[in-house]
C-alpha cells in the first residue's frame, strides 16, 4: 500500500480529530500532498494541500480550523481538524501529486470516514 490513511472517526460538533497518512518514501519525497473529502451525493473536493517546500493551501470552508503538515522524517502527512461541524462529515482521502521530470502522477489512499454529530 503506497498511501495509508488513518485517524477518522465519530466526533461531536466542536470536537477535534487528527488524520494521518503514511506514504511510501519514493512518492512522499517527490510529491505535493493533499487531503480531499467527499460527502454523500457530492463531488470530491480539495480540503488542503502542502507542497514540497511547505506551501499550504486550504479550502475556504476549513481555513482557521484545519492545519495540514508534512512529517518528512516519517513520510507522513497530517491533517489537524478543530471546531468540527456536521458539514465536515465526509470520507477523507490522502492524495499525492508526484512530479518527476515534469510529469505528474496521481496517487490516492483509501478513504477514512469522518462523522461529526450535531
Order of alpha helices (4+ residues) and beta strands (2+ residues): beta-beta-beta-alpha-beta-beta-beta-beta-beta-beta-beta-beta
